[in-house]
Amino acid sequence: MLKVESDFINYVDGDYWDVMTDAEKCNFMRELTRELQDHHPLWGIDVLPLTKCNSSDDYMALLPNNQVAIIHLTWSRRPELPGCPSFEILPSIEASRSYF
C-alpha cells in the first residue's frame, strides 16, 4: 500500500464511505475502462481507486497530480456518451475530507 493510500484511509468514515478491497478496485478499473471514451477528460489519466460510497455509485480515486476525482460510474458495461461517467475534481486529499 502506498503511503498516500494509508494516509487517505485515516479520513474514511465507514458509515458512508469504505476503503475498496483489491477485488473492488479491479472491478472499478474494468468498468471505468469500459465507460471512458477519448472525449472524456479522464481519458488516458492513470487513476488509483481508493474508496467507494455506500449509498451511491460514487468512487474516489487519486490522480497523478495528487488531486482526487469523485467518479460516478453508470455500470452500463459499455462505452458511455459524452458527459458520462460524471466526475468532480477535488484539489487535494485534504479537500476530500468534507465528504467523510
Residue frames relative to the residue before (quaternion, step in Angstrom):
aa qw qx qy qz dx dy dz
M 1.0000 0.0000 0.0000 0.0000 0.00 0.00 0.00
L 0.4423 -0.6895 0.5100 0.2623 3.57 -0.92 0.92
K 0.6190 -0.5510 0.3986 0.3929 3.58 -1.14 0.57
V 0.6438 0.5246 -0.3377 0.4430 3.60 0.91 -0.84
E 0.6253 0.5224 -0.3429 0.4675 3.61 1.06 -0.65
S 0.6829 0.4758 -0.3037 0.4638 3.58 0.84 -0.89
D 0.6191 0.5204 -0.3453 0.4761 3.61 1.05 -0.66
F 0.6525 0.5273 -0.3037 0.4517 3.57 0.97 -0.88
I 0.6191 0.5704 -0.3354 0.4228 3.57 0.98 -0.86
N 0.6069 0.5763 -0.3524 0.4188 3.59 1.08 -0.65
Y 0.6715 0.5028 -0.2967 0.4564 3.62 1.17 -0.48
V 0.5880 0.6506 -0.3590 0.3196 3.57 1.13 -0.64
D 0.2335 -0.7437 0.6165 0.1107 3.53 -0.98 1.00
G 0.3948 -0.7736 0.4533 0.2005 3.57 -0.46 1.20
D 0.5386 0.6240 -0.4168 0.3832 3.61 1.21 -0.18
Y 0.8179 0.2014 -0.0806 0.5330 3.58 0.96 -0.84
W 0.7827 0.2005 -0.0935 0.5818 3.58 1.09 -0.68
D 0.1081 -0.7805 0.6136 0.0508 3.55 -1.08 0.78
V 0.5080 -0.5850 0.5295 0.3454 3.52 -1.21 0.58
M 0.4347 -0.7195 0.4845 0.2421 3.56 -0.92 0.92
T 0.4305 -0.6552 0.5542 0.2798 3.53 -1.12 0.71
D 0.6706 -0.4741 0.3631 0.4400 3.59 -1.23 0.21
A 0.6461 0.5154 -0.3234 0.4609 3.60 0.97 -0.80
E 0.6529 0.5019 -0.3134 0.4728 3.60 0.97 -0.82
K 0.6242 0.5301 -0.3374 0.4643 3.58 1.03 -0.73
C 0.6461 0.5142 -0.3145 0.4682 3.59 0.99 -0.84
N 0.6624 0.4990 -0.3012 0.4707 3.60 0.93 -0.89
F 0.6289 0.5295 -0.3270 0.4661 3.58 1.00 -0.84
M 0.6953 0.4782 -0.2856 0.4542 3.59 0.78 -0.99
R 0.6186 0.5378 -0.3403 0.4608 3.58 1.03 -0.74
E 0.7029 0.4541 -0.2716 0.4753 3.59 0.86 -0.96
L 0.6251 0.5289 -0.3475 0.4569 3.60 0.96 -0.77
T 0.6420 0.5201 -0.3158 0.4665 3.58 0.97 -0.82
R 0.6427 0.5144 -0.3206 0.4686 3.60 1.03 -0.75
E 0.7439 0.4609 -0.2346 0.4233 3.56 0.79 -1.05
L 0.6642 0.5241 -0.3242 0.4232 3.61 0.95 -0.77
Q 0.1061 -0.7549 0.6455 0.0474 3.51 -1.13 0.83
D 0.6844 -0.5252 0.3146 0.3959 3.56 -1.21 0.39
H 0.6009 0.5513 -0.3606 0.4528 3.61 1.25 -0.16
H 0.6019 0.5920 -0.3499 0.4060 3.61 1.24 -0.32
P 0.5436 -0.6512 0.4201 0.3223 3.63 -0.93 0.85
L 0.6879 0.4639 -0.2973 0.4724 3.63 1.11 -0.47
W 0.4002 0.7286 -0.4632 0.3074 3.58 1.31 -0.06
G 0.8455 0.1815 -0.1470 0.4802 3.56 -0.86 0.96
I 0.5858 0.5583 -0.3805 0.4477 3.60 1.25 0.02
D 0.3920 -0.6998 0.5444 0.2456 3.57 -0.91 0.91
V 0.0559 -0.7919 0.6080 0.0090 3.55 -0.78 1.04
L 0.2432 -0.7380 0.6129 0.1437 3.53 -1.19 0.65
P 0.2934 -0.7778 0.5242 0.1849 3.63 -0.30 1.18
L 0.1550 -0.8199 0.5496 0.0421 3.55 -0.96 0.93
T 0.8286 -0.0395 0.0909 0.5510 3.58 0.62 -1.12
K 0.2138 -0.7433 0.6159 0.1499 3.52 -1.36 0.32
C 0.4327 -0.6766 0.5344 0.2636 3.52 -1.17 0.67
N 0.4343 -0.7230 0.4815 0.2385 3.57 -0.92 0.90
S 0.7450 0.4123 -0.2237 0.4742 3.61 1.15 -0.44
S 0.7756 0.1938 -0.1365 0.5851 3.60 1.25 0.11
D 0.5594 -0.5743 0.4618 0.3794 3.55 -1.30 -0.19
D 0.3663 0.7245 -0.4931 0.3128 3.57 1.06 0.79
Y 0.0771 -0.7745 0.6279 -0.0050 3.50 -1.13 0.86
M 0.2544 -0.7301 0.6059 0.1876 3.56 -1.16 0.61
A 0.0104 -0.7892 0.6131 -0.0344 3.51 -0.98 0.95
L 0.4137 -0.6944 0.5373 0.2408 3.52 -1.07 0.79
L 0.2694 -0.7486 0.5881 0.1455 3.55 -1.00 0.92
P 0.6893 -0.5142 0.3089 0.4062 3.62 -1.16 0.47
N 0.7079 0.4445 -0.2629 0.4819 3.62 1.10 -0.59
N 0.5462 -0.6492 0.3523 0.3951 3.59 1.33 0.39
Q 0.4255 0.6171 -0.5168 0.4136 3.55 1.17 0.58
V 0.3277 -0.7236 0.5702 0.2095 3.57 -1.27 0.32
A 0.1903 -0.7627 0.6084 0.1095 3.56 -0.94 0.91
I 0.1909 -0.7106 0.6633 0.1367 3.54 -1.06 0.85
I 0.0669 -0.8294 0.5530 -0.0420 3.54 -0.42 1.28
H 0.1735 -0.7730 0.6039 0.0879 3.55 -0.89 0.98
L 0.2001 -0.7930 0.5684 0.0896 3.57 -0.33 1.27
T 0.4003 -0.7032 0.5316 0.2506 3.56 -1.19 0.55
W 0.2538 -0.7888 0.5047 0.2423 3.59 1.25 -0.49
S 0.2859 0.7780 -0.5013 0.2483 3.57 1.06 0.81
R 0.3144 -0.7766 0.4778 0.2641 3.57 1.29 -0.40
R 0.6954 0.3717 -0.2788 0.5481 3.56 1.15 0.70
P 0.6493 -0.4832 0.3865 0.4421 3.59 -1.23 0.22
E 0.3413 -0.7679 0.5165 0.1644 3.55 -1.01 0.85
L 0.5725 -0.5656 0.4796 0.3498 3.50 -1.38 0.35
P 0.6816 -0.4577 0.3456 0.4544 3.60 -1.21 0.27
G 0.7453 0.3676 -0.3005 0.4680 3.55 -1.02 0.88
C 0.7365 0.3158 -0.2062 0.5615 3.57 1.26 -0.25
P 0.5192 -0.2204 -0.8245 0.0448 1.51 -1.94 1.46
S 0.4951 -0.6417 0.4873 0.3251 3.56 -1.11 0.67
F 0.0079 -0.8025 0.5958 -0.0310 3.55 -1.16 0.57
E 0.1637 -0.7320 0.6513 0.1150 3.50 -1.38 0.34
I 0.2538 -0.7592 0.5810 0.1472 3.56 -1.03 0.80
L 0.1645 -0.7497 0.6354 0.0847 3.53 -0.94 0.98
P 0.5543 -0.6774 0.3698 0.3117 3.59 -0.90 0.85
S 0.8178 0.0074 0.0299 0.5746 3.60 1.14 -0.48
I 0.6574 -0.4666 0.3984 0.4375 3.54 -1.32 0.15
E 0.6283 0.5469 -0.3378 0.4382 3.57 0.97 -0.82
A 0.6485 0.5228 -0.3177 0.4530 3.59 1.01 -0.78
S 0.6227 0.5589 -0.3469 0.4238 3.60 1.13 -0.50
R 0.4679 0.6982 -0.4352 0.3227 3.61 1.22 -0.28
S 0.6046 0.5852 -0.3613 0.4018 3.60 1.06 -0.66
Y 0.6354 0.5299 -0.3284 0.4556 3.60 1.23 -0.33
F 0.6883 0.4835 -0.2772 0.4643 3.58 1.20 -0.37
